Amino acid sequence: MSSPRENRSSTLLLVGAWLWVGLPLAYGLYRLFLNAAKLFV
């Protein structure tokens, strides 16, 4: 069984990985939405 310190470390790593992938993805989708909206205006 893992210690609480290891569990906290893996949780921080998981959160960091999601942010590393999620923030650029969210920004890209935001830019895509803005560009697509121009086509329909």
PDB file of all heavy atoms in Angstrom:
ATOM      1  N   MET A   1       0.843  -1.186   0.000  1.00  0.00           N
ATOM      2  CA  MET A   1       0.000   0.000   0.000  1.00  0.00           C
ATOM      3  C   MET A   1       0.885   1.245   0.000  1.00  0.00           C
ATOM      4  O   MET A   1       1.915   1.292   0.656  1.00  0.00           O
ATOM      5  CB  MET A   1      -0.875  -0.027   1.258  1.00  0.00           C
ATOM      6  CG  MET A   1      -2.020   0.930   1.201  1.00  0.00           C
ATOM      7  SD  MET A   1      -3.212   0.466   2.462  1.00  0.00           S
ATOM      8  CE  MET A   1      -4.131   1.949   2.501  1.00  0.00           C
ATOM      9  N   SER A   2       0.482   2.262  -0.774  1.00  0.00           N
ATOM     10  CA  SER A   2       1.323   3.461  -0.891  1.00  0.00           C
ATOM     11  C   SER A   2       1.145   4.368   0.316  1.00  0.00           C
ATOM     12  O   SER A   2       0.090   4.407   0.941  1.00  0.00           O
ATOM     13  CB  SER A   2       0.979   4.225  -2.169  1.00  0.00           C
ATOM     14  OG  SER A   2      -0.338   4.701  -2.127  1.00  0.00           O
ATOM     15  N   SER A   3       2.191   5.097   0.632  1.00  0.00           N
ATOM     16  CA  SER A   3       2.137   6.027   1.754  1.00  0.00           C
ATOM     17  C   SER A   3       1.358   7.271   1.347  1.00  0.00           C
ATOM     18  O   SER A   3       1.210   7.564   0.167  1.00  0.00           O
ATOM     19  CB  SER A   3       3.550   6.406   2.183  1.00  0.00           C
ATOM     20  OG  SER A   3       4.145   7.214   1.197  1.00  0.00           O
ATOM     21  N   PRO A   4       0.857   8.041   2.308  1.00  0.00           N
ATOM     22  CA  PRO A   4       0.118   9.277   1.980  1.00  0.00           C
ATOM     23  C   PRO A   4       0.960  10.267   1.175  1.00  0.00           C
ATOM     24  O   PRO A   4       0.443  10.964   0.320  1.00  0.00           O
ATOM     25  CB  PRO A   4      -0.235   9.850   3.346  1.00  0.00           C
ATOM     26  CG  PRO A   4      -0.233   8.689   4.270  1.00  0.00           C
ATOM     27  CD  PRO A   4       0.809   7.748   3.724  1.00  0.00           C
ATOM     28  N   ARG A   5       2.272  10.290   1.448  1.00  0.00           N
ATOM     29  CA  ARG A   5       3.137  11.218   0.704  1.00  0.00           C
ATOM     30  C   ARG A   5       3.199  10.838  -0.777  1.00  0.00           C
ATOM     31  O   ARG A   5       3.122  11.692  -1.647  1.00  0.00           O
ATOM     32  CB  ARG A   5       4.525  11.225   1.327  1.00  0.00           C
ATOM     33  CG  ARG A   5       5.465  12.217   0.666  1.00  0.00           C
ATOM     34  CD  ARG A   5       6.840  12.155   1.311  1.00  0.00           C
ATOM     35  NE  ARG A   5       7.779  12.955   0.551  1.00  0.00           N
ATOM     36  CZ  ARG A   5       8.176  14.164   0.903  1.00  0.00           C
ATOM     37  NH1 ARG A   5       7.707  14.703   2.000  1.00  0.00           N
ATOM     38  NH2 ARG A   5       9.023  14.826   0.163  1.00  0.00           N
ATOM     39  N   GLU A   6       3.341   9.535  -1.064  1.00  0.00           N
ATOM     40  CA  GLU A   6       3.362   9.076  -2.450  1.00  0.00           C
ATOM     41  C   GLU A   6       2.022   9.340  -3.128  1.00  0.00           C
ATOM     42  O   GLU A   6       1.971   9.727  -4.292  1.00  0.00           O
ATOM     43  CB  GLU A   6       3.685   7.586  -2.513  1.00  0.00           C
ATOM     44  CG  GLU A   6       5.120   7.261  -2.181  1.00  0.00           C
ATOM     45  CD  GLU A   6       5.356   5.759  -2.153  1.00  0.00           C
ATOM     46  OE1 GLU A   6       4.462   5.004  -2.576  1.00  0.00           O
ATOM     47  OE2 GLU A   6       6.434   5.357  -1.710  1.00  0.00           O
ATOM     48  N   ASN A   7       0.944   9.142  -2.394  1.00  0.00           N
ATOM     49  CA  ASN A   7      -0.382   9.362  -2.943  1.00  0.00           C
ATOM     50  C   ASN A   7      -0.561  10.835  -3.299  1.00  0.00           C
ATOM     51  O   ASN A   7      -1.090  11.172  -4.350  1.00  0.00           O
ATOM     52  CB  ASN A   7      -1.435   8.908  -1.927  1.00  0.00           C
ATOM     53  CG  ASN A   7      -2.822   8.857  -2.539  1.00  0.00           C
ATOM     54  OD1 ASN A   7      -2.978   8.845  -3.750  1.00  0.00           O
ATOM     55  ND2 ASN A   7      -3.821   8.833  -1.688  1.00  0.00           N
ATOM     56  N   ARG A   8      -0.095  11.728  -2.431  1.00  0.00           N
ATOM     57  CA  ARG A   8      -0.191  13.160  -2.699  1.00  0.00           C
ATOM     58  C   ARG A   8       0.659  13.542  -3.901  1.00  0.00           C
ATOM     59  O   ARG A   8       0.237  14.327  -4.747  1.00  0.00           O
ATOM     60  CB  ARG A   8       0.258  13.941  -1.452  1.00  0.00           C
ATOM     61  CG  ARG A   8       0.255  15.443  -1.627  1.00  0.00           C
ATOM     62  CD  ARG A   8       0.512  16.134  -0.290  1.00  0.00           C
ATOM     63  NE  ARG A   8       0.886  17.525  -0.439  1.00  0.00           N
ATOM     64  CZ  ARG A   8       0.054  18.501  -0.744  1.00  0.00           C
ATOM     65  NH1 ARG A   8      -1.212  18.229  -0.946  1.00  0.00           N
ATOM     66  NH2 ARG A   8       0.479  19.737  -0.863  1.00  0.00           N
ATOM     67  N   SER A   9       1.834  12.956  -4.002  1.00  0.00           N
ATOM     68  CA  SER A   9       2.723  13.235  -5.125  1.00  0.00           C
ATOM     69  C   SER A   9       2.093  12.800  -6.447  1.00  0.00           C
ATOM     70  O   SER A   9       2.143  13.526  -7.433  1.00  0.00           O
ATOM     71  CB  SER A   9       4.056  12.517  -4.909  1.00  0.00           C
ATOM     72  OG  SER A   9       4.888  12.715  -6.016  1.00  0.00           O
ATOM     73  N   SER A  10       1.485  11.628  -6.458  1.00  0.00           N
ATOM     74  CA  SER A  10       0.867  11.154  -7.699  1.00  0.00           C
ATOM     75  C   SER A  10      -0.362  11.987  -8.037  1.00  0.00           C
ATOM     76  O   SER A  10      -0.649  12.220  -9.215  1.00  0.00           O
ATOM     77  CB  SER A  10       0.500   9.678  -7.593  1.00  0.00           C
ATOM     78  OG  SER A  10      -0.479   9.470  -6.616  1.00  0.00           O
ATOM     79  N   THR A  11      -1.071  12.479  -7.027  1.00  0.00           N
ATOM     80  CA  THR A  11      -2.222  13.341  -7.273  1.00  0.00           C
ATOM     81  C   THR A  11      -1.764  14.659  -7.892  1.00  0.00           C
ATOM     82  O   THR A  11      -2.365  15.129  -8.858  1.00  0.00           O
ATOM     83  CB  THR A  11      -2.991  13.609  -5.964  1.00  0.00           C
ATOM     84  OG1 THR A  11      -3.426  12.367  -5.430  1.00  0.00           O
ATOM     85  CG2 THR A  11      -4.181  14.502  -6.206  1.00  0.00           C
ATOM     86  N   LEU A  12      -0.697  15.232  -7.362  1.00  0.00           N
ATOM     87  CA  LEU A  12      -0.171  16.475  -7.928  1.00  0.00           C
ATOM     88  C   LEU A  12       0.311  16.252  -9.357  1.00  0.00           C
ATOM     89  O   LEU A  12       0.098  17.103 -10.229  1.00  0.00           O
ATOM     90  CB  LEU A  12       0.966  17.005  -7.062  1.00  0.00           C
ATOM     91  CG  LEU A  12       0.559  17.597  -5.717  1.00  0.00           C
ATOM     92  CD1 LEU A  12       1.802  17.960  -4.911  1.00  0.00           C
ATOM     93  CD2 LEU A  12      -0.330  18.805  -5.905  1.00  0.00           C
ATOM     94  N   LEU A  13       0.946  15.125  -9.613  1.00  0.00           N
ATOM     95  CA  LEU A  13       1.410  14.809 -10.959  1.00  0.00           C
ATOM     96  C   LEU A  13       0.227  14.677 -11.916  1.00  0.00           C
ATOM     97  O   LEU A  13       0.265  15.179 -13.038  1.00  0.00           O
ATOM     98  CB  LEU A  13       2.226  13.515 -10.930  1.00  0.00           C
ATOM     99  CG  LEU A  13       2.858  13.098 -12.257  1.00  0.00           C
ATOM    100  CD1 LEU A  13       3.865  14.150 -12.722  1.00  0.00           C
ATOM    101  CD2 LEU A  13       3.518  11.748 -12.110  1.00  0.00           C
ATOM    102  N   LEU A  14      -0.821  14.036 -11.463  1.00  0.00           N
ATOM    103  CA  LEU A  14      -2.009  13.862 -12.289  1.00  0.00           C
ATOM    104  C   LEU A  14      -2.662  15.205 -12.603  1.00  0.00           C
ATOM    105  O   LEU A  14      -3.007  15.486 -13.756  1.00  0.00           O
ATOM    106  CB  LEU A  14      -3.003  12.943 -11.568  1.00  0.00           C
ATOM    107  CG  LEU A  14      -4.247  12.558 -12.352  1.00  0.00           C
ATOM    108  CD1 LEU A  14      -3.875  11.708 -13.556  1.00  0.00           C
ATOM    109  CD2 LEU A  14      -5.211  11.806 -11.456  1.00  0.00           C
ATOM    110  N   VAL A  15      -2.789  16.063 -11.600  1.00  0.00           N
ATOM    111  CA  VAL A  15      -3.365  17.390 -11.815  1.00  0.00           C
ATOM    112  C   VAL A  15      -2.490  18.202 -12.763  1.00  0.00           C
ATOM    113  O   VAL A  15      -2.986  18.860 -13.682  1.00  0.00           O
ATOM    114  CB  VAL A  15      -3.556  18.123 -10.464  1.00  0.00           C
ATOM    115  CG1 VAL A  15      -3.909  19.591 -10.675  1.00  0.00           C
ATOM    116  CG2 VAL A  15      -4.630  17.431  -9.644  1.00  0.00           C
ATOM    117  N   GLY A  16      -1.181  18.139 -12.565  1.00  0.00           N
ATOM    118  CA  GLY A  16      -0.261  18.859 -13.443  1.00  0.00           C
ATOM    119  C   GLY A  16      -0.351  18.374 -14.883  1.00  0.00           C
ATOM    120  O   GLY A  16      -0.339  19.185 -15.819  1.00  0.00           O
ATOM    121  N   ALA A  17      -0.464  17.084 -15.073  1.00  0.00           N
ATOM    122  CA  ALA A  17      -0.566  16.528 -16.430  1.00  0.00           C
ATOM    123  C   ALA A  17      -1.858  16.967 -17.100  1.00  0.00           C
ATOM    124  O   ALA A  17      -1.869  17.319 -18.277  1.00  0.00           O
ATOM    125  CB  ALA A  17      -0.485  15.004 -16.372  1.00  0.00           C
ATOM    126  N   TRP A  18      -2.966  16.964 -16.353  1.00  0.00           N
ATOM    127  CA  TRP A  18      -4.243  17.416 -16.916  1.00  0.00           C
ATOM    128  C   TRP A  18      -4.175  18.887 -17.302  1.00  0.00           C
ATOM    129  O   TRP A  18      -4.691  19.292 -18.355  1.00  0.00           O
ATOM    130  CB  TRP A  18      -5.384  17.190 -15.921  1.00  0.00           C
ATOM    131  CG  TRP A  18      -6.005  15.833 -16.069  1.00  0.00           C
ATOM    132  CD1 TRP A  18      -5.823  14.761 -15.242  1.00  0.00           C
ATOM    133  CD2 TRP A  18      -6.875  15.393 -17.112  1.00  0.00           C
ATOM    134  NE1 TRP A  18      -6.544  13.692 -15.721  1.00  0.00           N
ATOM    135  CE2 TRP A  18      -7.207  14.057 -16.863  1.00  0.00           C
ATOM    136  CE3 TRP A  18      -7.422  16.026 -18.237  1.00  0.00           C
ATOM    137  CZ2 TRP A  18      -8.052  13.321 -17.694  1.00  0.00           C
ATOM    138  CZ3 TRP A  18      -8.264  15.289 -19.063  1.00  0.00           C
ATOM    139  CH2 TRP A  18      -8.568  13.958 -18.788  1.00  0.00           C
ATOM    140  N   LEU A  19      -3.533  19.714 -16.471  1.00  0.00           N
ATOM    141  CA  LEU A  19      -3.397  21.133 -16.807  1.00  0.00           C
ATOM    142  C   LEU A  19      -2.493  21.320 -18.022  1.00  0.00           C
ATOM    143  O   LEU A  19      -2.774  22.151 -18.889  1.00  0.00           O
ATOM    144  CB  LEU A  19      -2.849  21.915 -15.617  1.00  0.00           C
ATOM    145  CG  LEU A  19      -3.813  22.090 -14.438  1.00  0.00           C
ATOM    146  CD1 LEU A  19      -3.102  22.776 -13.290  1.00  0.00           C
ATOM    147  CD2 LEU A  19      -5.040  22.872 -14.848  1.00  0.00           C
ATOM    148  N   TRP A  20      -1.404  20.543 -18.091  1.00  0.00           N
ATOM    149  CA  TRP A  20      -0.447  20.639 -19.197  1.00  0.00           C
ATOM    150  C   TRP A  20      -1.143  20.362 -20.533  1.00  0.00           C
ATOM    151  O   TRP A  20      -0.836  20.979 -21.546  1.00  0.00           O
ATOM    152  CB  TRP A  20       0.675  19.629 -18.951  1.00  0.00           C
ATOM    153  CG  TRP A  20       1.798  19.708 -19.923  1.00  0.00           C
ATOM    154  CD1 TRP A  20       1.999  18.884 -20.992  1.00  0.00           C
ATOM    155  CD2 TRP A  20       2.878  20.640 -19.924  1.00  0.00           C
ATOM    156  NE1 TRP A  20       3.136  19.246 -21.649  1.00  0.00           N
ATOM    157  CE2 TRP A  20       3.702  20.329 -21.015  1.00  0.00           C
ATOM    158  CE3 TRP A  20       3.228  21.703 -19.090  1.00  0.00           C
ATOM    159  CZ2 TRP A  20       4.848  21.045 -21.307  1.00  0.00           C
ATOM    160  CZ3 TRP A  20       4.379  22.417 -19.385  1.00  0.00           C
ATOM    161  CH2 TRP A  20       5.175  22.090 -20.472  1.00  0.00           C
ATOM    162  N   VAL A  21      -2.089  19.424 -20.531  1.00  0.00           N
ATOM    163  CA  VAL A  21      -2.808  19.065 -21.756  1.00  0.00           C
ATOM    164  C   VAL A  21      -4.076  19.908 -21.910  1.00  0.00           C
ATOM    165  O   VAL A  21      -4.394  20.362 -23.001  1.00  0.00           O
ATOM    166  CB  VAL A  21      -3.170  17.562 -21.735  1.00  0.00           C
ATOM    167  CG1 VAL A  21      -4.075  17.208 -22.907  1.00  0.00           C
ATOM    168  CG2 VAL A  21      -1.909  16.720 -21.746  1.00  0.00           C
ATOM    169  N   GLY A  22      -4.771  20.128 -20.820  1.00  0.00           N
ATOM    170  CA  GLY A  22      -6.087  20.765 -20.882  1.00  0.00           C
ATOM    171  C   GLY A  22      -6.056  22.246 -21.213  1.00  0.00           C
ATOM    172  O   GLY A  22      -6.918  22.726 -21.949  1.00  0.00           O
ATOM    173  N   LEU A  23      -5.084  22.971 -20.689  1.00  0.00           N
ATOM    174  CA  LEU A  23      -5.048  24.412 -20.951  1.00  0.00           C
ATOM    175  C   LEU A  23      -4.793  24.736 -22.427  1.00  0.00           C
ATOM    176  O   LEU A  23      -5.539  25.530 -23.003  1.00  0.00           O
ATOM    177  CB  LEU A  23      -4.031  25.096 -20.035  1.00  0.00           C
ATOM    178  CG  LEU A  23      -4.430  25.160 -18.559  1.00  0.00           C
ATOM    179  CD1 LEU A  23      -3.302  25.768 -17.737  1.00  0.00           C
ATOM    180  CD2 LEU A  23      -5.708  25.937 -18.376  1.00  0.00           C
ATOM    181  N   PRO A  24      -3.780  24.141 -23.061  1.00  0.00           N
ATOM    182  CA  PRO A  24      -3.624  24.405 -24.499  1.00  0.00           C
ATOM    183  C   PRO A  24      -4.818  23.920 -25.318  1.00  0.00           C
ATOM    184  O   PRO A  24      -5.210  24.557 -26.295  1.00  0.00           O
ATOM    185  CB  PRO A  24      -2.363  23.629 -24.888  1.00  0.00           C
ATOM    186  CG  PRO A  24      -1.625  23.429 -23.614  1.00  0.00           C
ATOM    187  CD  PRO A  24      -2.669  23.333 -22.545  1.00  0.00           C
ATOM    188  N   LEU A  25      -5.412  22.802 -24.923  1.00  0.00           N
ATOM    189  CA  LEU A  25      -6.578  22.296 -25.629  1.00  0.00           C
ATOM    190  C   LEU A  25      -7.742  23.277 -25.512  1.00  0.00           C
ATOM    191  O   LEU A  25      -8.400  23.597 -26.510  1.00  0.00           O
ATOM    192  CB  LEU A  25      -6.987  20.933 -25.061  1.00  0.00           C
ATOM    193  CG  LEU A  25      -8.241  20.316 -25.668  1.00  0.00           C
ATOM    194  CD1 LEU A  25      -8.031  19.995 -27.137  1.00  0.00           C
ATOM    195  CD2 LEU A  25      -8.637  19.065 -24.908  1.00  0.00           C
ATOM    196  N   ALA A  26      -7.988  23.782 -24.308  1.00  0.00           N
ATOM    197  CA  ALA A  26      -9.063  24.743 -24.104  1.00  0.00           C
ATOM    198  C   ALA A  26      -8.807  26.023 -24.892  1.00  0.00           C
ATOM    199  O   ALA A  26      -9.722  26.575 -25.513  1.00  0.00           O
ATOM    200  CB  ALA A  26      -9.210  25.053 -22.613  1.00  0.00           C
ATOM    201  N   TYR A  27      -7.570  26.485 -24.914  1.00  0.00           N
ATOM    202  CA  TYR A  27      -7.231  27.684 -25.673  1.00  0.00           C
ATOM    203  C   TYR A  27      -7.450  27.448 -27.169  1.00  0.00           C
ATOM    204  O   TYR A  27      -8.006  28.297 -27.873  1.00  0.00           O
ATOM    205  CB  TYR A  27      -5.782  28.098 -25.406  1.00  0.00           C
ATOM    206  CG  TYR A  27      -5.353  29.309 -26.199  1.00  0.00           C
ATOM    207  CD1 TYR A  27      -5.847  30.569 -25.868  1.00  0.00           C
ATOM    208  CD2 TYR A  27      -4.496  29.189 -27.274  1.00  0.00           C
ATOM    209  CE1 TYR A  27      -5.467  31.690 -26.600  1.00  0.00           C
ATOM    210  CE2 TYR A  27      -4.119  30.302 -28.014  1.00  0.00           C
ATOM    211  CZ  TYR A  27      -4.606  31.550 -27.666  1.00  0.00           C
ATOM    212  OH  TYR A  27      -4.251  32.637 -28.401  1.00  0.00           O
ATOM    213  N   GLY A  28      -7.037  26.291 -27.661  1.00  0.00           N
ATOM    214  CA  GLY A  28      -7.224  25.963 -29.071  1.00  0.00           C
ATOM    215  C   GLY A  28      -8.686  25.887 -29.456  1.00  0.00           C
ATOM    216  O   GLY A  28      -9.086  26.372 -30.508  1.00  0.00           O
ATOM    217  N   LEU A  29      -9.502  25.289 -28.600  1.00  0.00           N
ATOM    218  CA  LEU A  29     -10.932  25.223 -28.874  1.00  0.00           C
ATOM    219  C   LEU A  29     -11.568  26.608 -28.841  1.00  0.00           C
ATOM    220  O   LEU A  29     -12.455  26.912 -29.648  1.00  0.00           O
ATOM    221  CB  LEU A  29     -11.628  24.298 -27.869  1.00  0.00           C
ATOM    222  CG  LEU A  29     -11.305  22.825 -28.018  1.00  0.00           C
ATOM    223  CD1 LEU A  29     -11.931  22.027 -26.881  1.00  0.00           C
ATOM    224  CD2 LEU A  29     -11.776  22.295 -29.365  1.00  0.00           C
ATOM    225  N   TYR A  30     -11.104  27.460 -27.932  1.00  0.00           N
ATOM    226  CA  TYR A  30     -11.588  28.837 -27.855  1.00  0.00           C
ATOM    227  C   TYR A  30     -11.273  29.589 -29.151  1.00  0.00           C
ATOM    228  O   TYR A  30     -12.129  30.253 -29.730  1.00  0.00           O
ATOM    229  CB  TYR A  30     -10.957  29.521 -26.640  1.00  0.00           C
ATOM    230  CG  TYR A  30     -11.207  31.006 -26.556  1.00  0.00           C
ATOM    231  CD1 TYR A  30     -12.469  31.478 -26.230  1.00  0.00           C
ATOM    232  CD2 TYR A  30     -10.185  31.917 -26.796  1.00  0.00           C
ATOM    233  CE1 TYR A  30     -12.707  32.844 -26.144  1.00  0.00           C
ATOM    234  CE2 TYR A  30     -10.412  33.279 -26.717  1.00  0.00           C
ATOM    235  CZ  TYR A  30     -11.678  33.737 -26.390  1.00  0.00           C
ATOM    236  OH  TYR A  30     -11.914  35.087 -26.319  1.00  0.00           O
ATOM    237  N   ARG A  31     -10.026  29.464 -29.621  1.00  0.00           N
ATOM    238  CA  ARG A  31      -9.640  30.135 -30.871  1.00  0.00           C
ATOM    239  C   ARG A  31     -10.425  29.571 -32.055  1.00  0.00           C
ATOM    240  O   ARG A  31     -10.821  30.308 -32.947  1.00  0.00           O
ATOM    241  CB  ARG A  31      -8.137  29.962 -31.116  1.00  0.00           C
ATOM    242  CG  ARG A  31      -7.246  30.612 -30.082  1.00  0.00           C
ATOM    243  CD  ARG A  31      -7.304  32.103 -30.132  1.00  0.00           C
ATOM    244  NE  ARG A  31      -6.898  32.549 -31.456  1.00  0.00           N
ATOM    245  CZ  ARG A  31      -6.796  33.820 -31.838  1.00  0.00           C
ATOM    246  NH1 ARG A  31      -7.049  34.770 -30.993  1.00  0.00           N
ATOM    247  NH2 ARG A  31      -6.436  34.121 -33.057  1.00  0.00           N
ATOM    248  N   LEU A  32     -10.629  28.261 -32.080  1.00  0.00           N
ATOM    249  CA  LEU A  32     -11.402  27.636 -33.137  1.00  0.00           C
ATOM    250  C   LEU A  32     -12.825  28.178 -33.149  1.00  0.00           C
ATOM    251  O   LEU A  32     -13.380  28.484 -34.211  1.00  0.00           O
ATOM    252  CB  LEU A  32     -11.417  26.117 -32.941  1.00  0.00           C
ATOM    253  CG  LEU A  32     -12.234  25.307 -33.946  1.00  0.00           C
ATOM    254  CD1 LEU A  32     -11.594  25.392 -35.328  1.00  0.00           C
ATOM    255  CD2 LEU A  32     -12.334  23.866 -33.505  1.00  0.00           C
ATOM    256  N   PHE A  33     -13.432  28.303 -31.980  1.00  0.00           N
ATOM    257  CA  PHE A  33     -14.781  28.831 -31.876  1.00  0.00           C
ATOM    258  C   PHE A  33     -14.849  30.273 -32.388  1.00  0.00           C
ATOM    259  O   PHE A  33     -15.762  30.638 -33.119  1.00  0.00           O
ATOM    260  CB  PHE A  33     -15.263  28.757 -30.418  1.00  0.00           C
ATOM    261  CG  PHE A  33     -16.620  29.384 -30.218  1.00  0.00           C
ATOM    262  CD1 PHE A  33     -17.762  28.720 -30.628  1.00  0.00           C
ATOM    263  CD2 PHE A  33     -16.741  30.627 -29.634  1.00  0.00           C
ATOM    264  CE1 PHE A  33     -19.016  29.289 -30.455  1.00  0.00           C
ATOM    265  CE2 PHE A  33     -17.981  31.220 -29.450  1.00  0.00           C
ATOM    266  CZ  PHE A  33     -19.131  30.542 -29.865  1.00  0.00           C
ATOM    267  N   LEU A  34     -13.864  31.087 -32.030  1.00  0.00           N
ATOM    268  CA  LEU A  34     -13.848  32.477 -32.503  1.00  0.00           C
ATOM    269  C   LEU A  34     -13.737  32.524 -34.023  1.00  0.00           C
ATOM    270  O   LEU A  34     -14.435  33.308 -34.684  1.00  0.00           O
ATOM    271  CB  LEU A  34     -12.693  33.247 -31.871  1.00  0.00           C
ATOM    272  CG  LEU A  34     -12.813  33.573 -30.391  1.00  0.00           C
ATOM    273  CD1 LEU A  34     -11.577  34.351 -29.938  1.00  0.00           C
ATOM    274  CD2 LEU A  34     -14.068  34.368 -30.107  1.00  0.00           C
ATOM    275  N   ASN A  35     -12.860  31.716 -34.597  1.00  0.00           N
ATOM    276  CA  ASN A  35     -12.689  31.710 -36.055  1.00  0.00           C
ATOM    277  C   ASN A  35     -13.929  31.163 -36.761  1.00  0.00           C
ATOM    278  O   ASN A  35     -14.316  31.668 -37.812  1.00  0.00           O
ATOM    279  CB  ASN A  35     -11.457  30.909 -36.454  1.00  0.00           C
ATOM    280  CG  ASN A  35     -10.169  31.636 -36.123  1.00  0.00           C
ATOM    281  OD1 ASN A  35     -10.144  32.845 -36.104  1.00  0.00           O
ATOM    282  ND2 ASN A  35      -9.123  30.886 -35.849  1.00  0.00           N
ATOM    283  N   ALA A  36     -14.549  30.151 -36.190  1.00  0.00           N
ATOM    284  CA  ALA A  36     -15.762  29.587 -36.790  1.00  0.00           C
ATOM    285  C   ALA A  36     -16.908  30.595 -36.705  1.00  0.00           C
ATOM    286  O   ALA A  36     -17.728  30.680 -37.630  1.00  0.00           O
ATOM    287  CB  ALA A  36     -16.131  28.285 -36.103  1.00  0.00           C
ATOM    288  N   ALA A  37     -16.987  31.354 -35.626  1.00  0.00           N
ATOM    289  CA  ALA A  37     -18.052  32.328 -35.473  1.00  0.00           C
ATOM    290  C   ALA A  37     -17.954  33.417 -36.549  1.00  0.00           C
ATOM    291  O   ALA A  37     -18.977  33.917 -37.028  1.00  0.00           O
ATOM    292  CB  ALA A  37     -17.993  32.954 -34.080  1.00  0.00           C
ATOM    293  N   LYS A  38     -16.736  33.758 -36.966  1.00  0.00           N
ATOM    294  CA  LYS A  38     -16.556  34.765 -38.025  1.00  0.00           C
ATOM    295  C   LYS A  38     -17.185  34.297 -39.335  1.00  0.00           C
ATOM    296  O   LYS A  38     -17.638  35.120 -40.129  1.00  0.00           O
ATOM    297  CB  LYS A  38     -15.074  35.030 -38.248  1.00  0.00           C
ATOM    298  CG  LYS A  38     -14.404  35.796 -37.140  1.00  0.00           C
ATOM    299  CD  LYS A  38     -12.929  35.992 -37.489  1.00  0.00           C
ATOM    300  CE  LYS A  38     -12.145  36.458 -36.298  1.00  0.00           C
ATOM    301  NZ  LYS A  38     -10.704  36.493 -36.593  1.00  0.00           N
ATOM    302  N   LEU A  39     -17.184  32.987 -39.592  1.00  0.00           N
ATOM    303  CA  LEU A  39     -17.716  32.480 -40.839  1.00  0.00           C
ATOM    304  C   LEU A  39     -19.221  32.644 -40.935  1.00  0.00           C
ATOM    305  O   LEU A  39     -19.771  32.729 -42.037  1.00  0.00           O
ATOM    306  CB  LEU A  39     -17.365  30.986 -40.986  1.00  0.00           C
ATOM    307  CG  LEU A  39     -15.881  30.653 -41.092  1.00  0.00           C
ATOM    308  CD1 LEU A  39     -15.704  29.140 -41.079  1.00  0.00           C
ATOM    309  CD2 LEU A  39     -15.297  31.233 -42.361  1.00  0.00           C
ATOM    310  N   PHE A  40     -19.904  32.679 -39.810  1.00  0.00           N
ATOM    311  CA  PHE A  40     -21.360  32.715 -39.800  1.00  0.00           C
ATOM    312  C   PHE A  40     -21.938  34.078 -39.508  1.00  0.00           C
ATOM    313  O   PHE A  40     -23.138  34.239 -39.370  1.00  0.00           O
ATOM    314  CB  PHE A  40     -21.903  31.690 -38.790  1.00  0.00           C
ATOM    315  CG  PHE A  40     -21.515  30.287 -39.137  1.00  0.00           C
ATOM    316  CD1 PHE A  40     -20.516  29.643 -38.422  1.00  0.00           C
ATOM    317  CD2 PHE A  40     -22.124  29.619 -40.182  1.00  0.00           C
ATOM    318  CE1 PHE A  40     -20.145  28.341 -38.740  1.00  0.00           C
ATOM    319  CE2 PHE A  40     -21.759  28.338 -40.515  1.00  0.00           C
ATOM    320  CZ  PHE A  40     -20.772  27.697 -39.801  1.00  0.00           C
ATOM    321  N   VAL A  41     -21.069  35.086 -39.402  1.00  0.00           N
ATOM    322  CA  VAL A  41     -21.547  36.449 -39.111  1.00  0.00           C
ATOM    323  C   VAL A  41     -21.592  37.256 -40.392  1.00  0.00           C
ATOM    324  O   VAL A  41     -20.831  37.059 -41.286  1.00  0.00           O
ATOM    325  CB  VAL A  41     -20.665  37.128 -38.070  1.00  0.00           C
ATOM    326  CG1 VAL A  41     -21.043  38.594 -37.887  1.00  0.00           C
ATOM    327  CG2 VAL A  41     -20.770  36.386 -36.756  1.00  0.00           C
TER     328      VAL A  41
END
